[in-house]
Every structure is written in structure tokens, then in C-alpha cells.
Amino acid sequence: MDDRRILLTSFLKEQRVDAILLSSPLSIKYYTGFHGFSHEEREGYALQTKNALYLLTSKLYEGSVQSLPGVTPLIYSQKNPFSKILQTLFKNENIQKLGVEENNLTLAEFRSLKKLIAIVPTQIRHLRMQKTADEIRSIKKACAIADRALAIVRPQIKTGITEKDIASLLENVIRKSHGEISFRPIVAFAENSAIPHHVSSDKKLKANDIILIDFGAKWEGYCSDMTRTFFHGKPTDEQKKVYETVLRAQQAAIDHLYHKLIYDTHSSKHPLKKPINASGVDNASRKYVVSKGYPAIPHSLGHGIGLEVHEPPYLGPGSKDILEEGMIFSIEPGIYLPGKFGVRIEDLFAIKNNAVVRLTNSSY
């Protein structure tokens, strides 16, 4: 936790602000360790100054926030409102410029704060890109729960089952494993599989349909994400060709990553590494798909994952992100033929000890 706060205070200097107000429950959890705030309504904030980290909330959580290491709780009420507490802090710590999470704060909140102090919109999600060993373990556990869920549910997939039925089965198995779903499962049959973000429906499975399943589990707040495409019966030659192309496109991206990781031949303890541009990984896969005569992947090749299903780094054509040690991300090429079918294969990978490690292990 101390390393995270050091990183955040360094960010203050980089942004030339005196403090940053954290409004996202995920940011608050990441920096304070408190995960009790709702994601549906605003129940508290955290304020990182150059000298301290404060957690501001109502009496509802007074008993829950008193013993957080390195965190000073401040309770607001009608007699001592949030704005008054902030003004006192601004004065006591000589805060002239305040950073805020521009992708989370509401316009109403922004306007209210602007009356009190100079506001600097910032983005801090990229500070979570490199995962600690504990974070990696949590994501690996989430992946293992999802792997197990698919292994249990797949034998139950029979003709006549609906997309929603499969989604519900996956959710139930994940919850019975003491996990949570990281997002609403996408289950798509036949022509629905050509819609990348299809909403699972009451469509029934028929013989020789293609099945696309995109889902994830969550463990201790950390998410997994995986997509598999199956054939319910005998695939056509075209379906087999598309599937093989997508699988090889994923491998092209993995190979690109491996080739970018270079070791010092004199000492394995001091690996040397060329910068790995996320856009380059995307290009390796995208180029392969196009070379086989199929349309370019209509979405980014992948995304980082952690407390959120989609977070930096992003593996896309215009990405400026650099892939480094400790980062976890998806590689998910897809080919979609509207009105016919689609194929997507998605796995999570970590860069760990200067090597590429696959975290999702369900069979193809």
C-alpha cells in the first residue's frame, strides 16, 4: 500500500497539483484499502495531499474506516459538511490546485469544487497498470474460477438450451465457488456470434450452431475475462478456416511479445528488454487476419485488467501504451461475418519475470 501512495504523491508533482481527490470507489479501495463504498451512489471520497491521505465519508461508515493503516478518517455531517472539511484541509495544507478524476467526477461535483479551489482534471487509472504479486495471485484465482465454471457448464450445453440459460449456469457456478461475475456473460449462438457485444437472449441452440461465450469471474475485487468459441456439431469448412485464422492471429500476437523479450546472454539475473509497444502487438494479430482475406478486427486486440475489466494498458492501433513487467492484459482477436457467424478467442496474459505467462487455461 505504501508503494501505491508513493506513486500517487509522485503523480501530484508530475501534474503540478497540491492534492488529488479520489472519487471512484475503485481508486479509494486501491489507495486506502477500504472497499465498502457503493458503486451506484457517492458515499465518500479520499484526498491525497503531499503529507497525508484522508478518507472522507458520513457517519454511516464511521465505525468501518477508523483503523485503516496510514489513513486519516474525516466524518462529514449536516453540521460539518463535506465542503467545510475540504476548505479546512485546503487552508491547513496550503492546497492551491486540486486534481480530480475526470472520468469519474460528475459535472455537478466539478462545479461545486470549482467554487472552492482551482481544479485540474487528471486520469490516474494508468497508475494501476503494473500489478503486485498479490494482485497477480488474485487475478490468477479469478481465472481459475472461470476455467472451472466453463468446465462444469460445457457438458450441460445441449440442443434447445438458450443463451440466457448458459449465462445463468456460468453465474451460478462462479458464485458457488465464492467468486463474483466480473461482467454480465455474453453467450451468442449462430448469427448472434457475429455481434461482438451481443446481449444474451432467449435464442435456442440448434444442431451445428456455433457458440461464442465471453465471461469472467472476480476474486477479492480483481477480474478475469475469457472468450471461447465452440461448435455444437460438425463445423463447416468456412467455420473451421475462420476459427483457425483467429487462433493463429492470437498466436501471432503472442509470438510478437516473446520476440520482444530479450535476455542478456551473460546473466539471466539481469534481463534486457526492448520496449514493447502495445500497438505493435495489436498490429501483429491484425495484419495476420487481413492477410488471410478477412476484415480487420473491429475492436482493439486487447485491454488491461485488474479492479476493472477494461483498464490500461490498451492494445489497439493508436495505443501509446508500453507493455512492461507486472502488466496483465487480454489478447482477443476476432472475425465477424454479419448474418452468418463470428469467432473470438480471448485469453489473459501477464508479463512476469520478463516472460509471457498465460493465466486462462480452459481448453479450446
Secondary structure, 3 states (H helix, E strand, C coil): CHHHHHHHHHHHHHHCCCEEEECCHHHHHHHHCCCCCCCCCCCEEEEEECCCEEEEECHHHCCCCCCCCCCEEEECCCCCCHHHHHHHHHHHCCCCEEEEECCCCCHHHHHHHHCCCEEEEECCHHHHCECCHHHHHHHHHHHHHHHHHHHHHHHHCCCCCEHHHHHHHHHHHHHHCCCEECCCCEEEEHHHHHCCCCCCCCCECCCCEEEEEEECEEECCEECCEEEEEEECCCCHHHHHHHHHHHHHHHHHHHHHHHHEECCCCCCCCCEECCEEHHHHHHHHHHHHHHCCCCCCCCCCEEECCCCCCEEEEECCCCCCEECCCEEEEECCEEEECCCEEEECEEEEEEECCEEEECCCCCC
